[in-house]
Amino acid sequence: MLQADLKTLRLCLLWAVLFPAGSLSFGAEDDLIGRVTVLVRHVHYQKFREKHQVAIGEEFGISDGDISAKVVAFYPDFFIEKGGEAGTRSQEMKNPAVKIRILRGGKKLEEVYAFGKRQHSGISKEAKIYFILLEYELAEGKQAAPKEAENDKE
């Protein structure tokens, strides 16, 4: 009995050393989400806006030439790890974000992250567009919107 308790204690101490509080992250949670709605805006043309409701992994065209995009990942509680990789701290919808791959002629141009309306989203340097995460649909069919977008009507 005492042997098992000591072994458990050692494992807990090892876990605490390897993964200090706040450092543990999860990868993207693509199976959690059914569909997302993103708004596409252009940096120079303020009247340009397109809404797209797509599934994770679904490619969609942007009417601005030969550019298309694909939502490749969803992060419920987004953060950037020390190494520069994106992760999620928890499964709670505290800081939802999507990773979007921008394509030109079917080839990867670059990748950006999109957040709710009141957070800074990455701007494509090549295509001069950016994305805003308007809402997401949970895989169970429930609708939810990021807190940043709930009261901001556009």
C-alpha positions as CSV (number, residue, x, y, z in Angstrom):
1,M,0.0,0.0,0.0
2,L,2.8,2.4,1.0
3,Q,4.7,1.5,-2.2
4,A,1.8,2.4,-4.4
5,D,1.4,5.8,-2.7
6,L,5.1,6.6,-3.1
7,K,5.0,5.6,-6.7
8,T,1.9,7.9,-7.3
9,L,3.6,10.7,-5.5
10,R,6.8,10.4,-7.6
11,L,4.7,10.4,-10.8
12,C,2.9,13.5,-9.6
13,L,6.1,15.3,-8.8
14,L,7.6,14.3,-12.2
15,W,4.5,15.6,-14.0
16,A,4.7,18.9,-12.1
17,V,8.4,19.3,-13.1
18,L,7.7,18.4,-16.8
19,F,4.5,20.4,-17.1
20,P,4.5,23.4,-14.8
21,A,1.1,25.1,-14.2
22,G,-0.1,26.8,-17.3
23,S,2.4,25.2,-19.7
24,L,0.3,22.2,-20.7
25,S,-1.6,22.8,-23.9
26,F,-3.7,20.8,-26.3
27,G,-3.7,20.8,-30.1
28,A,-6.5,22.1,-32.2
29,E,-10.0,20.8,-31.4
30,D,-11.3,20.2,-34.9
31,D,-13.8,17.5,-33.9
32,L,-15.5,19.9,-31.4
33,I,-16.8,22.2,-34.1
34,G,-19.3,21.5,-36.8
35,R,-19.1,24.8,-38.8
36,V,-17.7,28.3,-38.4
37,T,-18.8,31.6,-39.9
38,V,-16.0,33.9,-40.9
39,L,-16.1,37.4,-42.3
40,V,-13.5,38.3,-44.9
41,R,-12.4,41.9,-45.1
42,H,-9.9,43.7,-47.4
43,V,-7.3,46.0,-46.0
44,H,-7.7,48.7,-48.6
45,Y,-11.3,48.3,-49.7
46,Q,-13.4,49.0,-46.6
47,K,-16.7,48.1,-48.4
48,F,-15.4,44.6,-49.3
49,R,-16.9,42.0,-47.0
50,E,-17.9,38.4,-47.5
51,K,-19.4,35.9,-45.0
52,H,-18.6,32.3,-45.3
53,Q,-20.0,29.4,-43.3
54,V,-17.8,26.4,-43.6
55,A,-16.7,23.2,-42.0
56,I,-13.2,22.7,-40.7
57,G,-11.1,21.6,-43.7
58,E,-13.6,23.0,-46.3
59,E,-12.1,25.3,-48.9
60,F,-14.0,28.4,-50.0
61,G,-13.5,30.9,-52.7
62,I,-13.0,34.6,-52.1
63,S,-14.3,36.9,-54.9
64,D,-11.1,38.9,-54.8
65,G,-9.4,37.1,-57.8
66,D,-7.8,33.7,-57.6
67,I,-7.6,33.6,-53.8
68,S,-9.3,30.9,-51.7
69,A,-9.1,29.9,-48.1
70,K,-9.6,26.9,-45.8
71,V,-10.2,26.8,-42.1
72,V,-7.7,24.3,-41.0
73,A,-8.0,24.3,-37.2
74,F,-10.1,25.5,-34.3
75,Y,-8.8,26.5,-30.9
76,P,-11.4,26.9,-28.0
77,D,-8.9,28.7,-25.7
78,F,-6.2,30.0,-28.1
79,F,-2.7,31.0,-27.0
80,I,0.8,30.9,-28.5
81,E,3.3,28.7,-26.8
82,K,6.9,29.7,-26.2
83,G,8.1,28.0,-29.3
84,G,5.6,30.0,-31.4
85,E,3.1,27.1,-32.0
86,A,-0.6,27.7,-31.5
87,G,-2.3,25.7,-28.8
88,T,-5.4,25.7,-26.6
89,R,-5.2,25.8,-22.8
90,S,-8.6,24.1,-22.2
91,Q,-11.7,22.9,-23.9
92,E,-13.7,25.9,-22.7
93,M,-14.6,28.6,-25.2
94,K,-12.6,31.3,-23.4
95,N,-10.6,32.6,-26.4
96,P,-11.9,30.9,-29.6
97,A,-9.9,31.2,-32.7
98,V,-9.5,29.6,-36.1
99,K,-6.4,29.0,-38.2
100,I,-7.0,29.9,-41.9
101,R,-4.8,28.8,-44.8
102,I,-4.9,31.2,-47.7
103,L,-4.4,29.7,-51.1
104,R,-3.7,31.1,-54.5
105,G,-4.3,28.8,-57.4
106,G,-4.7,25.9,-54.9
107,K,-1.2,26.4,-53.4
108,K,-0.5,27.6,-49.9
109,L,0.2,31.3,-49.7
110,E,0.2,31.8,-46.0
111,E,-1.7,31.1,-42.7
112,V,-3.4,33.6,-40.4
113,Y,-5.5,33.3,-37.2
114,A,-9.0,34.8,-36.9
115,F,-10.6,35.8,-33.6
116,G,-13.8,37.6,-32.6
117,K,-14.6,41.2,-33.8
118,R,-12.8,43.0,-31.0
119,Q,-9.6,41.1,-31.2
120,H,-6.8,41.7,-33.6
121,S,-6.8,39.1,-36.4
122,G,-3.8,38.3,-38.6
123,I,-3.7,40.2,-41.9
124,S,-2.5,38.4,-45.0
125,K,0.5,40.3,-46.2
126,E,0.2,38.8,-49.7
127,A,-3.6,38.9,-50.3
128,K,-4.2,42.0,-48.2
129,I,-7.3,40.5,-46.5
130,Y,-8.1,39.5,-42.9
131,F,-10.7,37.3,-41.3
132,I,-13.1,37.8,-38.3
133,L,-14.6,34.8,-36.5
134,L,-18.3,35.6,-36.3
135,E,-19.6,32.4,-34.8
136,Y,-19.1,28.7,-34.5
137,E,-21.5,25.7,-34.3
138,L,-20.6,23.0,-31.9
139,A,-20.6,19.5,-33.3
140,E,-23.6,18.7,-31.1
141,G,-25.5,21.3,-33.1
142,K,-25.5,24.1,-30.5
143,Q,-24.8,27.6,-31.8
144,A,-22.5,30.0,-29.9
145,A,-20.8,33.2,-30.7
146,P,-17.5,34.6,-29.3
147,K,-18.2,37.1,-26.5
148,E,-16.5,39.8,-28.7
149,A,-19.1,39.4,-31.4
150,E,-22.3,39.1,-29.5
151,N,-23.2,42.8,-29.3
152,D,-21.4,44.1,-32.3
153,K,-23.7,44.3,-35.2
154,E,-22.3,44.7,-38.7
